[in-house]
């Protein structure tokens, strides 16, 4: 049992409900990941160094 499943089982009291809750949470998390991860676009002169 994963830590998240164990935590959800403690919250819900049911192993089946805990598994459903973990799956729903993971699906929602994966759906938002592209919005959270954005590559950083640092200028060429980042930290005062130029790379010309």
mmCIF file as Biopython writes it, N, C-alpha, C and O atoms, coordinates in Angstrom:
data_model
#
loop_
_atom_site.group_PDB
_atom_site.id
_atom_site.type_symbol
_atom_site.label_atom_id
_atom_site.label_alt_id
_atom_site.label_comp_id
_atom_site.label_asym_id
_atom_site.label_entity_id
_atom_site.label_seq_id
_atom_site.pdbx_PDB_ins_code
_atom_site.Cartn_x
_atom_site.Cartn_y
_atom_site.Cartn_z
_atom_site.occupancy
_atom_site.B_iso_or_equiv
_atom_site.auth_seq_id
_atom_site.auth_asym_id
_atom_site.pdbx_PDB_model_num
ATOM 1   N N  . UNK A ? 1  ? 0.853   -1.175 0.000   1.0 0.0 1  A 1 
ATOM 2   C CA . UNK A ? 1  ? 0.000   0.000  0.000   1.0 0.0 1  A 1 
ATOM 3   C C  . UNK A ? 1  ? 0.897   1.236  0.000   1.0 0.0 1  A 1 
ATOM 4   O O  . UNK A ? 1  ? 1.809   1.355  0.819   1.0 0.0 1  A 1 
ATOM 5   N N  . UNK A ? 2  ? 0.629   2.144  -0.922  1.0 0.0 2  A 1 
ATOM 6   C CA . UNK A ? 2  ? 1.423   3.370  -0.981  1.0 0.0 2  A 1 
ATOM 7   C C  . UNK A ? 2  ? 1.062   4.292  0.183   1.0 0.0 2  A 1 
ATOM 8   O O  . UNK A ? 2  ? 0.039   4.116  0.844   1.0 0.0 2  A 1 
ATOM 9   N N  . UNK A ? 3  ? 1.917   5.267  0.412   1.0 0.0 3  A 1 
ATOM 10  C CA . UNK A ? 3  ? 1.652   6.203  1.504   1.0 0.0 3  A 1 
ATOM 11  C C  . UNK A ? 3  ? 0.378   6.987  1.266   1.0 0.0 3  A 1 
ATOM 12  O O  . UNK A ? 3  ? -0.388  7.247  2.193   1.0 0.0 3  A 1 
ATOM 13  N N  . UNK A ? 4  ? 0.154   7.369  -0.005  1.0 0.0 4  A 1 
ATOM 14  C CA . UNK A ? 4  ? -1.060  8.131  -0.292  1.0 0.0 4  A 1 
ATOM 15  C C  . UNK A ? 4  ? -2.309  7.270  -0.102  1.0 0.0 4  A 1 
ATOM 16  O O  . UNK A ? 4  ? -3.329  7.757  0.385   1.0 0.0 4  A 1 
ATOM 17  N N  . UNK A ? 5  ? -2.234  5.999  -0.483  1.0 0.0 5  A 1 
ATOM 18  C CA . UNK A ? 5  ? -3.372  5.106  -0.277  1.0 0.0 5  A 1 
ATOM 19  C C  . UNK A ? 5  ? -3.609  4.876  1.212   1.0 0.0 5  A 1 
ATOM 20  O O  . UNK A ? 5  ? -4.750  4.842  1.672   1.0 0.0 5  A 1 
ATOM 21  N N  . UNK A ? 6  ? -2.533  4.723  1.947   1.0 0.0 6  A 1 
ATOM 22  C CA . UNK A ? 6  ? -2.660  4.536  3.394   1.0 0.0 6  A 1 
ATOM 23  C C  . UNK A ? 6  ? -3.300  5.760  4.045   1.0 0.0 6  A 1 
ATOM 24  O O  . UNK A ? 6  ? -4.161  5.631  4.916   1.0 0.0 6  A 1 
ATOM 25  N N  . UNK A ? 7  ? -2.869  6.954  3.614   1.0 0.0 7  A 1 
ATOM 26  C CA . UNK A ? 7  ? -3.432  8.193  4.152   1.0 0.0 7  A 1 
ATOM 27  C C  . UNK A ? 7  ? -4.919  8.301  3.815   1.0 0.0 7  A 1 
ATOM 28  O O  . UNK A ? 7  ? -5.735  8.642  4.671   1.0 0.0 7  A 1 
ATOM 29  N N  . UNK A ? 8  ? -5.261  8.007  2.564   1.0 0.0 8  A 1 
ATOM 30  C CA . UNK A ? 8  ? -6.673  8.095  2.161   1.0 0.0 8  A 1 
ATOM 31  C C  . UNK A ? 8  ? -7.520  7.045  2.866   1.0 0.0 8  A 1 
ATOM 32  O O  . UNK A ? 8  ? -8.691  7.286  3.161   1.0 0.0 8  A 1 
ATOM 33  N N  . UNK A ? 9  ? -6.936  5.879  3.137   1.0 0.0 9  A 1 
ATOM 34  C CA . UNK A ? 9  ? -7.678  4.852  3.871   1.0 0.0 9  A 1 
ATOM 35  C C  . UNK A ? 9  ? -7.954  5.321  5.295   1.0 0.0 9  A 1 
ATOM 36  O O  . UNK A ? 9  ? -9.020  5.051  5.849   1.0 0.0 9  A 1 
ATOM 37  N N  . UNK A ? 10 ? -6.993  6.022  5.881   1.0 0.0 10 A 1 
ATOM 38  C CA . UNK A ? 10 ? -7.204  6.559  7.229   1.0 0.0 10 A 1 
ATOM 39  C C  . UNK A ? 10 ? -8.299  7.627  7.214   1.0 0.0 10 A 1 
ATOM 40  O O  . UNK A ? 10 ? -9.051  7.766  8.179   1.0 0.0 10 A 1 
ATOM 41  N N  . UNK A ? 11 ? -8.385  8.382  6.109   1.0 0.0 11 A 1 
ATOM 42  C CA . UNK A ? 11 ? -9.412  9.423  6.013   1.0 0.0 11 A 1 
ATOM 43  C C  . UNK A ? 11 ? -10.790 8.831  5.758   1.0 0.0 11 A 1 
ATOM 44  O O  . UNK A ? 11 ? -11.773 9.260  6.362   1.0 0.0 11 A 1 
ATOM 45  N N  . UNK A ? 12 ? -10.868 7.835  4.856   1.0 0.0 12 A 1 
ATOM 46  C CA . UNK A ? 12 ? -12.171 7.316  4.446   1.0 0.0 12 A 1 
ATOM 47  C C  . UNK A ? 12 ? -12.620 6.106  5.254   1.0 0.0 12 A 1 
ATOM 48  O O  . UNK A ? 12 ? -13.817 5.873  5.416   1.0 0.0 12 A 1 
ATOM 49  N N  . UNK A ? 13 ? -11.654 5.333  5.764   1.0 0.0 13 A 1 
ATOM 50  C CA . UNK A ? 13 ? -12.000 4.125  6.498   1.0 0.0 13 A 1 
ATOM 51  C C  . UNK A ? 13 ? -12.256 2.931  5.599   1.0 0.0 13 A 1 
ATOM 52  O O  . UNK A ? 13 ? -12.548 1.842  6.093   1.0 0.0 13 A 1 
ATOM 53  N N  . UNK A ? 14 ? -12.153 3.110  4.300   1.0 0.0 14 A 1 
ATOM 54  C CA . UNK A ? 14 ? -12.428 2.027  3.354   1.0 0.0 14 A 1 
ATOM 55  C C  . UNK A ? 14 ? -11.274 1.918  2.357   1.0 0.0 14 A 1 
ATOM 56  O O  . UNK A ? 14 ? -10.881 2.920  1.759   1.0 0.0 14 A 1 
ATOM 57  N N  . UNK A ? 15 ? -10.731 0.722  2.171   1.0 0.0 15 A 1 
ATOM 58  C CA . UNK A ? 15 ? -9.640  0.584  1.203   1.0 0.0 15 A 1 
ATOM 59  C C  . UNK A ? 15 ? -10.093 0.853  -0.234  1.0 0.0 15 A 1 
ATOM 60  O O  . UNK A ? 15 ? -9.314  1.359  -1.042  1.0 0.0 15 A 1 
ATOM 61  N N  . UNK A ? 16 ? -11.318 0.527  -0.551  1.0 0.0 16 A 1 
ATOM 62  C CA . UNK A ? 16 ? -11.827 0.751  -1.911  1.0 0.0 16 A 1 
ATOM 63  C C  . UNK A ? 16 ? -12.035 2.240  -2.180  1.0 0.0 16 A 1 
ATOM 64  O O  . UNK A ? 16 ? -11.670 2.747  -3.241  1.0 0.0 16 A 1 
ATOM 65  N N  . UNK A ? 17 ? -12.621 2.930  -1.212  1.0 0.0 17 A 1 
ATOM 66  C CA . UNK A ? 17 ? -12.787 4.377  -1.366  1.0 0.0 17 A 1 
ATOM 67  C C  . UNK A ? 17 ? -11.430 5.075  -1.408  1.0 0.0 17 A 1 
ATOM 68  O O  . UNK A ? 17 ? -11.255 6.058  -2.127  1.0 0.0 17 A 1 
ATOM 69  N N  . UNK A ? 18 ? -10.468 4.563  -0.631  1.0 0.0 18 A 1 
ATOM 70  C CA . UNK A ? 18 ? -9.130  5.153  -0.627  1.0 0.0 18 A 1 
ATOM 71  C C  . UNK A ? 18 ? -8.478  5.016  -2.001  1.0 0.0 18 A 1 
ATOM 72  O O  . UNK A ? 18 ? -7.875  5.969  -2.496  1.0 0.0 18 A 1 
ATOM 73  N N  . UNK A ? 19 ? -8.594  3.847  -2.617  1.0 0.0 19 A 1 
ATOM 74  C CA . UNK A ? 19 ? -8.026  3.645  -3.950  1.0 0.0 19 A 1 
ATOM 75  C C  . UNK A ? 19 ? -8.690  4.560  -4.975  1.0 0.0 19 A 1 
ATOM 76  O O  . UNK A ? 19 ? -8.014  5.126  -5.834  1.0 0.0 19 A 1 
ATOM 77  N N  . UNK A ? 20 ? -10.001 4.705  -4.889  1.0 0.0 20 A 1 
ATOM 78  C CA . UNK A ? 20 ? -10.708 5.611  -5.798  1.0 0.0 20 A 1 
ATOM 79  C C  . UNK A ? 20 ? -10.242 7.050  -5.612  1.0 0.0 20 A 1 
ATOM 80  O O  . UNK A ? 20 ? -10.037 7.774  -6.586  1.0 0.0 20 A 1 
ATOM 81  N N  . UNK A ? 21 ? -10.078 7.455  -4.372  1.0 0.0 21 A 1 
ATOM 82  C CA . UNK A ? 21 ? -9.653  8.818  -4.071  1.0 0.0 21 A 1 
ATOM 83  C C  . UNK A ? 21 ? -8.245  9.083  -4.591  1.0 0.0 21 A 1 
ATOM 84  O O  . UNK A ? 21 ? -7.974  10.154 -5.134  1.0 0.0 21 A 1 
ATOM 85  N N  . UNK A ? 22 ? -7.350  8.114  -4.428  1.0 0.0 22 A 1 
ATOM 86  C CA . UNK A ? 22 ? -5.983  8.260  -4.934  1.0 0.0 22 A 1 
ATOM 87  C C  . UNK A ? 22 ? -5.994  8.363  -6.457  1.0 0.0 22 A 1 
ATOM 88  O O  . UNK A ? 22 ? -5.292  9.200  -7.023  1.0 0.0 22 A 1 
ATOM 89  N N  . UNK A ? 23 ? -6.772  7.532  -7.115  1.0 0.0 23 A 1 
ATOM 90  C CA . UNK A ? 23 ? -6.844  7.570  -8.577  1.0 0.0 23 A 1 
ATOM 91  C C  . UNK A ? 23 ? -7.396  8.904  -9.078  1.0 0.0 23 A 1 
ATOM 92  O O  . UNK A ? 23 ? -6.866  9.476  -10.030 1.0 0.0 23 A 1 
ATOM 93  N N  . UNK A ? 24 ? -8.435  9.389  -8.455  1.0 0.0 24 A 1 
ATOM 94  C CA . UNK A ? 24 ? -9.010  10.677 -8.862  1.0 0.0 24 A 1 
ATOM 95  C C  . UNK A ? 24 ? -8.016  11.814 -8.652  1.0 0.0 24 A 1 
ATOM 96  O O  . UNK A ? 24 ? -7.905  12.715 -9.482  1.0 0.0 24 A 1 
ATOM 97  N N  . UNK A ? 25 ? -7.300  11.761 -7.539  1.0 0.0 25 A 1 
ATOM 98  C CA . UNK A ? 25 ? -6.308  12.797 -7.242  1.0 0.0 25 A 1 
ATOM 99  C C  . UNK A ? 25 ? -5.178  12.770 -8.262  1.0 0.0 25 A 1 
ATOM 100 O O  . UNK A ? 25 ? -4.742  13.821 -8.733  1.0 0.0 25 A 1 
ATOM 101 N N  . UNK A ? 26 ? -4.699  11.574 -8.608  1.0 0.0 26 A 1 
ATOM 102 C CA . UNK A ? 26 ? -3.628  11.469 -9.597  1.0 0.0 26 A 1 
ATOM 103 C C  . UNK A ? 26 ? -4.080  11.959 -10.968 1.0 0.0 26 A 1 
ATOM 104 O O  . UNK A ? 26 ? -3.323  12.637 -11.662 1.0 0.0 26 A 1 
ATOM 105 N N  . UNK A ? 27 ? -5.293  11.629 -11.360 1.0 0.0 27 A 1 
ATOM 106 C CA . UNK A ? 27 ? -5.797  12.093 -12.645 1.0 0.0 27 A 1 
ATOM 107 C C  . UNK A ? 27 ? -5.880  13.615 -12.701 1.0 0.0 27 A 1 
ATOM 108 O O  . UNK A ? 27 ? -5.515  14.226 -13.705 1.0 0.0 27 A 1 
ATOM 109 N N  . UNK A ? 28 ? -6.359  14.218 -11.627 1.0 0.0 28 A 1 
ATOM 110 C CA . UNK A ? 28 ? -6.448  15.675 -11.580 1.0 0.0 28 A 1 
ATOM 111 C C  . UNK A ? 28 ? -5.059  16.312 -11.589 1.0 0.0 28 A 1 
ATOM 112 O O  . UNK A ? 28 ? -4.847  17.356 -12.208 1.0 0.0 28 A 1 
ATOM 113 N N  . UNK A ? 29 ? -4.118  15.674 -10.899 1.0 0.0 29 A 1 
ATOM 114 C CA . UNK A ? 29 ? -2.751  16.185 -10.854 1.0 0.0 29 A 1 
ATOM 115 C C  . UNK A ? 29 ? -2.111  16.116 -12.233 1.0 0.0 29 A 1 
ATOM 116 O O  . UNK A ? 29 ? -1.485  17.081 -12.672 1.0 0.0 29 A 1 
ATOM 117 N N  . UNK A ? 30 ? -2.260  14.987 -12.923 1.0 0.0 30 A 1 
ATOM 118 C CA . UNK A ? 30 ? -1.675  14.848 -14.262 1.0 0.0 30 A 1 
ATOM 119 C C  . UNK A ? 30 ? -2.295  15.829 -15.248 1.0 0.0 30 A 1 
ATOM 120 O O  . UNK A ? 30 ? -1.621  16.285 -16.172 1.0 0.0 30 A 1 
ATOM 121 N N  . UNK A ? 31 ? -3.542  16.151 -15.069 1.0 0.0 31 A 1 
ATOM 122 C CA . UNK A ? 31 ? -4.206  17.095 -15.970 1.0 0.0 31 A 1 
ATOM 123 C C  . UNK A ? 31 ? -3.653  18.509 -15.807 1.0 0.0 31 A 1 
ATOM 124 O O  . UNK A ? 31 ? -3.658  19.285 -16.762 1.0 0.0 31 A 1 
ATOM 125 N N  . UNK A ? 32 ? -3.180  18.851 -14.616 1.0 0.0 32 A 1 
ATOM 126 C CA . UNK A ? 32 ? -2.700  20.203 -14.331 1.0 0.0 32 A 1 
ATOM 127 C C  . UNK A ? 32 ? -1.195  20.351 -14.567 1.0 0.0 32 A 1 
ATOM 128 O O  . UNK A ? 32 ? -0.704  21.475 -14.675 1.0 0.0 32 A 1 
ATOM 129 N N  . UNK A ? 33 ? -0.458  19.251 -14.648 1.0 0.0 33 A 1 
ATOM 130 C CA . UNK A ? 33 ? 0.993   19.328 -14.770 1.0 0.0 33 A 1 
ATOM 131 C C  . UNK A ? 33 ? 1.483   20.209 -15.913 1.0 0.0 33 A 1 
ATOM 132 O O  . UNK A ? 33 ? 2.400   21.000 -15.691 1.0 0.0 33 A 1 
ATOM 133 N N  . UNK A ? 34 ? 0.933   20.123 -17.114 1.0 0.0 34 A 1 
ATOM 134 C CA . UNK A ? 34 ? 1.431   21.001 -18.181 1.0 0.0 34 A 1 
ATOM 135 C C  . UNK A ? 34 ? 1.275   22.487 -17.856 1.0 0.0 34 A 1 
ATOM 136 O O  . UNK A ? 34 ? 2.062   23.306 -18.330 1.0 0.0 34 A 1 
ATOM 137 N N  . UNK A ? 35 ? 0.289   22.834 -17.069 1.0 0.0 35 A 1 
ATOM 138 C CA . UNK A ? 35 ? 0.095   24.234 -16.693 1.0 0.0 35 A 1 
ATOM 139 C C  . UNK A ? 35 ? 1.100   24.668 -15.626 1.0 0.0 35 A 1 
ATOM 140 O O  . UNK A ? 35 ? 1.484   25.837 -15.572 1.0 0.0 35 A 1 
ATOM 141 N N  . UNK A ? 36 ? 1.527   23.731 -14.781 1.0 0.0 36 A 1 
ATOM 142 C CA . UNK A ? 36 ? 2.456   24.059 -13.702 1.0 0.0 36 A 1 
ATOM 143 C C  . UNK A ? 36 ? 3.889   24.146 -14.190 1.0 0.0 36 A 1 
ATOM 144 O O  . UNK A ? 36 ? 4.642   25.004 -13.729 1.0 0.0 36 A 1 
ATOM 145 N N  . UNK A ? 37 ? 4.285   23.279 -15.114 1.0 0.0 37 A 1 
ATOM 146 C CA . UNK A ? 37 ? 5.666   23.256 -15.576 1.0 0.0 37 A 1 
ATOM 147 C C  . UNK A ? 37 ? 5.809   24.103 -16.816 1.0 0.0 37 A 1 
ATOM 148 O O  . UNK A ? 37 ? 5.289   23.772 -17.882 1.0 0.0 37 A 1 
ATOM 149 N N  . UNK A ? 38 ? 6.515   25.191 -16.661 1.0 0.0 38 A 1 
ATOM 150 C CA . UNK A ? 38 ? 6.799   26.084 -17.780 1.0 0.0 38 A 1 
ATOM 151 C C  . UNK A ? 38 ? 8.321   26.235 -17.845 1.0 0.0 38 A 1 
ATOM 152 O O  . UNK A ? 38 ? 8.940   26.594 -16.843 1.0 0.0 38 A 1 
ATOM 153 N N  . UNK A ? 39 ? 8.927   25.973 -18.986 1.0 0.0 39 A 1 
ATOM 154 C CA . UNK A ? 39 ? 10.379  26.188 -19.076 1.0 0.0 39 A 1 
ATOM 155 C C  . UNK A ? 39 ? 10.717  27.656 -18.821 1.0 0.0 39 A 1 
ATOM 156 O O  . UNK A ? 39 ? 10.005  28.562 -19.256 1.0 0.0 39 A 1 
ATOM 157 N N  . UNK A ? 40 ? 11.791  27.860 -18.124 1.0 0.0 40 A 1 
ATOM 158 C CA . UNK A ? 40 ? 12.201  29.225 -17.813 1.0 0.0 40 A 1 
ATOM 159 C C  . UNK A ? 40 ? 12.957  29.804 -18.995 1.0 0.0 40 A 1 
ATOM 160 O O  . UNK A ? 40 ? 13.849  29.157 -19.543 1.0 0.0 40 A 1 
ATOM 161 N N  . UNK A ? 41 ? 12.613  30.989 -19.381 1.0 0.0 41 A 1 
ATOM 162 C CA . UNK A ? 41 ? 13.272  31.667 -20.492 1.0 0.0 41 A 1 
ATOM 163 C C  . UNK A ? 41 ? 14.171  32.771 -19.937 1.0 0.0 41 A 1 
ATOM 164 O O  . UNK A ? 41 ? 13.780  33.937 -19.872 1.0 0.0 41 A 1 
ATOM 165 N N  . UNK A ? 42 ? 15.392  32.377 -19.536 1.0 0.0 42 A 1 
ATOM 166 C CA . UNK A ? 42 ? 16.324  33.356 -19.013 1.0 0.0 42 A 1 
ATOM 167 C C  . UNK A ? 42 ? 16.976  34.094 -20.171 1.0 0.0 42 A 1 
ATOM 168 O O  . UNK A ? 42 ? 17.238  33.500 -21.217 1.0 0.0 42 A 1 
ATOM 169 N N  . UNK A ? 43 ? 17.237  35.374 -19.994 1.0 0.0 43 A 1 
ATOM 170 C CA . UNK A ? 43 ? 17.957  36.099 -21.034 1.0 0.0 43 A 1 
ATOM 171 C C  . UNK A ? 43 ? 19.394  35.585 -21.143 1.0 0.0 43 A 1 
ATOM 172 O O  . UNK A ? 43 ? 19.894  34.932 -20.227 1.0 0.0 43 A 1 
ATOM 173 N N  . UNK A ? 44 ? 20.047  35.878 -22.248 1.0 0.0 44 A 1 
ATOM 174 C CA . UNK A ? 44 ? 21.407  35.403 -22.486 1.0 0.0 44 A 1 
ATOM 175 C C  . UNK A ? 44 ? 22.362  35.948 -21.434 1.0 0.0 44 A 1 
ATOM 176 O O  . UNK A ? 44 ? 23.338  35.285 -21.080 1.0 0.0 44 A 1 
ATOM 177 N N  . UNK A ? 45 ? 22.095  37.130 -20.938 1.0 0.0 45 A 1 
ATOM 178 C CA . UNK A ? 45 ? 22.984  37.761 -19.965 1.0 0.0 45 A 1 
ATOM 179 C C  . UNK A ? 45 ? 22.562  37.462 -18.520 1.0 0.0 45 A 1 
ATOM 180 O O  . UNK A ? 45 ? 22.706  38.318 -17.647 1.0 0.0 45 A 1 
ATOM 181 N N  . UNK A ? 46 ? 22.059  36.294 -18.271 1.0 0.0 46 A 1 
ATOM 182 C CA . UNK A ? 46 ? 21.635  35.904 -16.936 1.0 0.0 46 A 1 
ATOM 183 C C  . UNK A ? 46 ? 22.814  35.962 -15.959 1.0 0.0 46 A 1 
ATOM 184 O O  . UNK A ? 46 ? 23.895  35.455 -16.257 1.0 0.0 46 A 1 
ATOM 185 N N  . UNK A ? 47 ? 22.606  36.570 -14.815 1.0 0.0 47 A 1 
ATOM 186 C CA . UNK A ? 47 ? 23.616  36.730 -13.767 1.0 0.0 47 A 1 
ATOM 187 C C  . UNK A ? 47 ? 24.815  37.566 -14.213 1.0 0.0 47 A 1 
ATOM 188 O O  . UNK A ? 47 ? 25.910  37.410 -13.674 1.0 0.0 47 A 1 
ATOM 189 N N  . UNK A ? 48 ? 24.619  38.444 -15.186 1.0 0.0 48 A 1 
ATOM 190 C CA . UNK A ? 48 ? 25.692  39.332 -15.598 1.0 0.0 48 A 1 
ATOM 191 C C  . UNK A ? 48 ? 26.683  38.720 -16.577 1.0 0.0 48 A 1 
ATOM 192 O O  . UNK A ? 48 ? 27.589  39.412 -17.039 1.0 0.0 48 A 1 
ATOM 193 N N  . UNK A ? 49 ? 26.539  37.476 -16.896 1.0 0.0 49 A 1 
ATOM 194 C CA . UNK A ? 49 ? 27.452  36.831 -17.851 1.0 0.0 49 A 1 
ATOM 195 C C  . UNK A ? 49 ? 26.842  36.876 -19.233 1.0 0.0 49 A 1 
ATOM 196 O O  . UNK A ? 49 ? 25.660  36.590 -19.421 1.0 0.0 49 A 1 
ATOM 197 N N  . UNK A ? 50 ? 27.665  37.240 -20.197 1.0 0.0 50 A 1 
ATOM 198 C CA . UNK A ? 50 ? 27.171  37.240 -21.580 1.0 0.0 50 A 1 
ATOM 199 C C  . UNK A ? 50 ? 27.740  36.027 -22.309 1.0 0.0 50 A 1 
ATOM 200 O O  . UNK A ? 50 ? 28.876  35.621 -22.065 1.0 0.0 50 A 1 
ATOM 201 N N  . UNK A ? 51 ? 26.964  35.470 -23.181 1.0 0.0 51 A 1 
ATOM 202 C CA . UNK A ? 51 ? 27.377  34.288 -23.935 1.0 0.0 51 A 1 
ATOM 203 C C  . UNK A ? 51 ? 27.265  34.584 -25.418 1.0 0.0 51 A 1 
ATOM 204 O O  . UNK A ? 51 ? 26.620  33.842 -26.159 1.0 0.0 51 A 1 
ATOM 205 N N  . UNK A ? 52 ? 27.885  35.652 -25.845 1.0 0.0 52 A 1 
ATOM 206 C CA . UNK A ? 52 ? 27.812  36.051 -27.268 1.0 0.0 52 A 1 
ATOM 207 C C  . UNK A ? 52 ? 28.762  35.243 -28.094 1.0 0.0 52 A 1 
ATOM 208 O O  . UNK A ? 52 ? 28.842  35.434 -29.307 1.0 0.0 52 A 1 
#
